[in-house]
Amino acid sequence: MHRVNFLAVPFLIDVVIALGAVVLNLFAQNLGATPFQLGLLGFSWGVSYAILTPLAGRLADRLPRKPLMGAGLAVYGASMFAYGLCSSVNQLILLGLVNGTGCAFFWPVFETYLQGGDPEETNKRSGLFNMGWTLGLIVGSALGGYSMALGPRLVLKSLALLVFITTVYLMAILKEEGAVDEATEPEPSGIIRRKKEPLKFLHTAWIANFAVCFGTAITASIFPKVCRVEGIPDGIIGLLLSVLNIAQASTFLILSRTAIWHYRLAPVFASEGLVILGLTLIALGKGIPTYIIGMLLQGIGRGVTYSSSLFYGLEASESRGANMGVHEMLLGSAFTLGPLFGGLAAQAELKSAFGLGAGVIALALPVHLRMLARRTNPIRRASG
């Protein structure tokens, strides 16, 4: 697969995901959704995604990957079309289970193609991939609020068509056996390879990425409600959410051009601190300038933890399909539990949800320290 496709395909799919998420949130509010139901929108998607991604990752190590991805995208596209037929919030919530199932059989399988035979090629492919899906989130989030003027049902059905077009394209360019294109160049001397206890870095990145995505998932699900309460127009809501993704994309671009962060723990810990600060600003502050800064900090932090989880999952062991399954399972769990518990917290006091997100990230620190002290990992035992 040509390198450009590691950018193009994730871009198209995440345009659908981001734009669809904004439209679904606002559509559900139009149908009378409570803050808790808004949380359930994310929960229903995430619970099926979190359960099925480890299975999809393990299947990617054993079966041809092309039909796995094709089936996943077909289910995803069909569920997007069905969203446009819904007439109640409960229907949207239940359909999220189907939508998450489709995504579960696409993302971890596609990510196995990022391993390029040496760390430099993996870093380049991962950088393009990260830029692609993040740019998709930026475009989708920015357009989401404005697209409501066309009517949510028409928008959702149009997004389904884009998914089906992307599916046909991807199936046409993939090799039948679905093998990873291995690079033949020798490992460059500039790439840092610290083979001592590589799983330590992988497991640290997994924990950090889960905690950070838990917090940012709360932002995605509850922040639009905060904006509507404060009288911020729907179009501006999408633009504010896109700031997080712009900061994340910039971080991905920087990390893809250097190996200095490889096999180092300090960048992961620092990124958690940035996200805590960003969530705190949104929880305690008010107004568009404050929200922009909060989104920027969250985007930078998530860019570091996501890149770390992806890179170490591909490079730290040979079971990259299984690792990608765990990577996506933790993401799915974060995007399940974040909206769920964030919605519950918001029922009592709307902005307390962001404090909850910051608290979960803070709790990751003692988990890191205990794990590093013992040099063991419960996640690894549970997953494999």
C-alpha positions in Angstrom: 0.0 0.0 0.0 1.4 3.4 -1.0 2.3 5.7 1.9 -0.3 8.3 0.9 -3.1 5.9 1.7 -1.9 5.7 5.3 -3.0 9.4 5.4 -6.0 9.4 2.9 -8.0 6.4 4.3 -7.9 7.4 8.0 -8.7 11.0 6.9 -11.9 10.0 5.1 -13.1 7.7 7.9 -12.5 10.2 10.6 -14.2 13.0 8.7 -17.2 10.7 9.0 -16.6 9.9 12.6 -16.0 13.5 13.8 -18.7 15.2 11.7 -21.1 12.4 12.6 -20.4 12.7 16.3 -21.2 16.5 16.4 -24.3 16.0 14.3 -25.5 13.0 16.5 -24.9 15.0 19.7 -26.9 18.0 18.4 -29.5 15.8 16.8 -30.0 13.9 20.1 -30.4 17.3 21.9 -33.0 18.3 19.3 -34.8 15.0 20.2 -34.8 16.0 23.9 -31.7 14.1 25.2 -30.6 14.7 28.8 -26.9 15.0 29.7 -26.9 11.4 30.8 -28.3 10.3 27.5 -25.6 12.3 25.7 -23.1 10.2 27.7 -24.9 7.0 26.7 -24.4 8.0 23.1 -20.7 7.6 23.6 -21.1 4.6 25.9 -23.1 2.5 23.5 -20.6 2.9 20.8 -17.6 2.4 23.1 -18.8 -0.7 24.8 -19.1 -2.8 21.6 -15.9 -1.3 20.3 -13.9 -2.0 23.5 -15.2 -5.6 23.7 -14.5 -6.5 20.0 -11.2 -4.7 19.2 -9.0 -7.3 21.1 -10.8 -10.0 19.1 -10.3 -8.2 15.8 -6.6 -7.6 16.6 -5.9 -11.3 17.3 -7.8 -12.2 14.1 -5.5 -9.8 12.2 -2.5 -11.9 13.3 -4.2 -15.1 12.0 -6.6 -14.4 9.1 -6.5 -12.3 5.9 -7.1 -8.7 6.9 -8.7 -7.4 3.8 -12.1 -9.1 4.4 -12.0 -8.2 8.1 -11.7 -4.5 7.2 -14.2 -4.7 4.4 -16.9 -6.2 6.7 -16.2 -3.7 9.4 -16.6 -0.7 7.1 -19.7 -2.2 5.6 -21.3 -2.5 9.0 -20.1 1.0 9.9 -21.6 2.6 6.8 -24.9 0.8 7.2 -25.2 2.0 10.7 -24.5 5.6 9.7 -27.3 5.4 7.2 -29.6 3.9 9.8 -28.9 6.9 12.2 -30.6 9.1 9.6 -33.8 7.0 10.0 -34.1 7.3 13.8 -36.9 9.2 15.5 -35.9 8.8 19.2 -32.8 9.2 21.4 -33.0 5.6 22.5 -32.8 4.4 18.9 -29.6 6.5 18.4 -28.1 4.9 21.6 -28.9 1.3 20.6 -27.6 1.9 17.1 -24.3 3.0 18.6 -23.7 -0.7 19.5 -23.7 -1.6 15.7 -21.6 1.5 14.8 -19.0 0.5 17.3 -18.9 -3.0 16.0 -18.1 -1.8 12.5 -15.3 0.4 13.7 -13.9 -2.4 15.9 -13.2 -4.6 12.8 -11.5 -1.7 10.9 -9.1 0.3 13.0 -6.9 -2.3 14.8 -6.7 -4.3 11.5 -5.7 -1.3 9.4 -3.1 -0.3 12.0 -1.2 -3.5 11.5 -0.1 -2.2 8.1 1.8 0.6 9.8 4.7 -1.7 10.9 7.3 -1.2 8.2 10.2 -3.5 9.0 12.3 -0.9 10.7 11.5 1.9 13.3 12.1 4.7 10.8 9.6 3.4 8.3 7.1 2.6 11.1 7.5 6.1 12.4 6.8 7.6 9.0 3.8 5.4 8.4 2.5 6.1 11.9 3.0 9.8 11.4 1.0 9.8 8.2 -1.7 7.7 9.8 -1.9 10.0 12.8 -1.9 13.1 10.6 -4.6 11.6 8.4 -7.1 10.6 11.2 -6.5 13.9 13.1 -7.0 16.0 10.0 -10.2 14.1 9.5 -11.3 15.0 13.0 -10.4 18.6 12.5 -12.4 18.9 9.2 -15.3 16.8 10.5 -15.5 18.7 13.9 -15.2 22.1 12.2 -18.0 21.3 9.7 -20.2 19.4 12.1 -22.1 22.3 13.6 -22.6 24.1 10.3 -23.8 21.0 8.6 -26.8 21.0 10.9 -28.3 23.6 8.6 -28.8 20.9 6.0 -30.7 18.7 8.4 -29.2 15.9 10.5 -30.9 13.1 8.6 -29.5 14.1 5.2 -26.0 14.7 6.7 -25.9 11.2 8.3 -27.1 9.5 5.1 -24.5 11.4 3.1 -21.8 10.3 5.5 -22.8 6.7 5.0 -22.3 7.1 1.2 -18.8 8.5 1.9 -18.0 5.4 4.0 -19.1 3.0 1.2 -17.0 4.9 -1.4 -14.0 4.7 0.8 -14.6 1.0 1.4 -14.6 0.3 -2.4 -11.4 2.2 -2.8 -9.6 0.5 0.1 -10.6 -3.0 -1.1 -9.3 -2.1 -4.6 -5.8 -1.1 -3.4 -5.1 -3.8 -0.9 -3.2 -6.9 -1.7 -5.3 -10.1 -1.5 -3.2 -11.7 1.2 -3.2 -8.5 3.3 0.5 -8.8 4.2 2.3 -5.9 5.7 4.7 -4.3 3.2 8.1 -4.9 4.8 10.8 -2.4 4.3 14.1 -3.8 3.3 16.4 -1.0 4.3 18.7 -1.6 7.3 17.8 0.0 10.5 19.0 3.6 10.5 21.6 4.5 13.2 19.6 7.7 14.1 16.6 5.7 15.4 16.8 5.1 19.1 16.3 1.4 20.0 16.4 0.7 23.7 15.7 -3.0 23.9 15.9 -3.2 27.7 12.4 -3.9 28.9 10.6 -2.5 25.9 7.2 -3.6 27.3 7.7 -1.2 30.2 7.3 1.6 27.7 4.4 0.0 26.0 2.4 -0.6 29.2 3.2 2.9 30.5 1.9 4.4 27.2 -1.2 2.2 27.4 -2.2 3.4 30.8 -1.4 7.1 30.0 -3.4 6.9 26.7 -6.4 5.4 28.4 -6.5 8.1 31.1 -5.9 11.0 28.7 -8.6 9.7 26.3 -11.0 9.2 29.2 -10.6 12.9 29.9 -10.8 14.1 26.3 -13.9 11.9 25.7 -15.7 13.8 28.5 -14.8 17.0 26.6 -16.2 15.6 23.4 -19.5 14.5 24.9 -20.2 17.3 27.5 -18.5 20.4 26.1 -21.2 21.0 23.4 -23.8 21.1 26.2 -21.7 23.6 28.1 -21.5 25.8 25.0 -25.2 25.7 24.4 -25.9 26.7 28.0 -23.5 29.6 27.6 -25.2 30.7 24.3 -22.3 29.8 22.0 -23.5 29.1 18.5 -23.5 25.6 17.1 -20.9 26.5 14.4 -18.5 27.8 17.0 -18.9 24.7 19.1 -17.5 22.6 16.2 -14.6 25.0 15.7 -13.7 24.9 19.4 -13.7 21.1 19.3 -11.5 21.2 16.2 -8.8 23.2 18.2 -8.0 20.1 20.2 -7.5 18.2 17.0 -5.4 20.9 15.4 -3.0 20.8 18.4 -3.0 17.0 18.2 -2.1 17.1 14.5 0.7 19.6 15.1 2.1 17.3 17.8 1.9 14.3 15.5 3.8 16.2 12.8 6.6 17.0 15.2 6.8 13.5 16.6 6.9 11.9 13.2 10.1 13.9 12.3 12.2 12.9 15.3 13.0 9.8 17.3 14.1 11.6 20.4 10.9 10.7 22.3 11.3 7.0 21.6 11.8 4.8 24.7 11.6 7.8 27.1 9.0 8.0 29.9 9.2 11.8 30.6 7.2 12.9 27.5 4.4 10.5 28.5 4.2 11.8 32.1 4.5 15.5 30.9 1.6 15.0 28.5 -0.7 13.8 31.3 0.0 17.0 33.2 -0.9 19.1 30.1 -4.2 17.4 29.8 -5.0 17.8 33.5 -4.3 21.5 33.1 -6.5 21.8 30.0 -9.4 20.1 31.6 -9.1 22.2 34.7 -9.2 25.4 32.6 -12.5 24.3 31.0 -13.9 23.2 34.4 -13.1 26.5 36.2 -12.9 29.0 33.4 -15.5 30.6 31.0 -15.4 32.1 27.6 -14.0 31.2 24.2 -10.3 32.3 24.8 -10.1 30.1 27.9 -11.7 27.2 26.1 -9.2 27.5 23.2 -6.3 27.2 25.6 -7.9 24.3 27.3 -8.4 22.5 24.0 -4.8 23.2 22.9 -3.4 21.6 26.0 -5.6 18.6 25.7 -4.6 18.1 22.0 -0.9 18.3 22.7 -1.1 15.8 25.5 -3.3 13.4 23.6 -0.9 13.6 20.6 2.0 12.4 22.8 0.2 9.5 24.5 -1.5 8.2 21.4 1.7 8.3 19.4 3.5 6.5 22.2 0.9 3.8 22.5 0.8 3.2 18.7 4.6 3.2 18.2 5.4 0.9 21.1 2.5 -1.4 20.2 4.1 -1.9 16.7 7.7 -2.1 17.8 7.9 -3.5 21.3 6.8 -7.0 20.4 6.0 -9.3 17.4 2.3 -9.6 18.3 1.4 -6.3 16.7 -2.1 -7.3 15.8 -2.9 -8.3 19.4 -1.1 -5.1 20.6 -3.2 -3.0 18.2 -6.3 -4.7 19.6 -5.3 -3.8 23.1 -4.5 -0.2 22.0 -7.9 0.2 20.5 -9.7 -1.7 23.3 -8.2 0.8 25.8 -9.3 3.7 23.5 -12.8 2.2 23.2 -12.9 1.8 27.0 -11.9 5.4 27.5 -14.5 6.6 25.1 -17.1 4.4 26.8 -16.4 5.1 30.4 -15.5 8.8 29.9 -18.9 9.8 28.5 -20.8 7.5 30.9 -19.3 8.8 34.1 -18.9 12.3 32.7 -22.6 12.3 31.9 -23.4 11.1 35.4 -21.2 13.8 37.0 -22.8 16.4 34.7 -26.3 15.5 35.9 -25.4 17.0 39.3 -23.2 19.9 38.1 -22.4 20.3 34.4 -18.7 21.3 34.6 -17.9 18.8 37.3 -17.4 16.3 34.5 -14.2 17.9 33.5 -12.9 17.7 37.1 -13.6 14.0 37.0 -11.6 13.6 33.8 -8.6 15.5 35.4 -8.9 13.3 38.5 -8.7 10.1 36.5 -5.5 11.2 34.8 -4.0 12.2 38.2 -4.8 8.7 39.5 -2.7 7.2 36.6 0.5 8.5 38.3 0.5 6.1 41.2 -0.4 3.3 38.8 2.6 4.2 36.7 4.9 4.2 39.8 3.6 0.9 41.1 3.9 -0.8 37.7 7.4 0.5 37.2 8.5 -0.5 40.7 7.3 -4.0 40.2 8.4 -4.3 36.6 5.2 -6.3 35.9 2.0 -5.5 34.1 -1.5 -6.7 34.8 -2.7 -5.5 31.4 -0.4 -7.8 29.6 -1.4 -10.8 31.6 -5.0 -10.1 31.1 -4.6 -9.6 27.4 -2.4 -12.4 26.5 
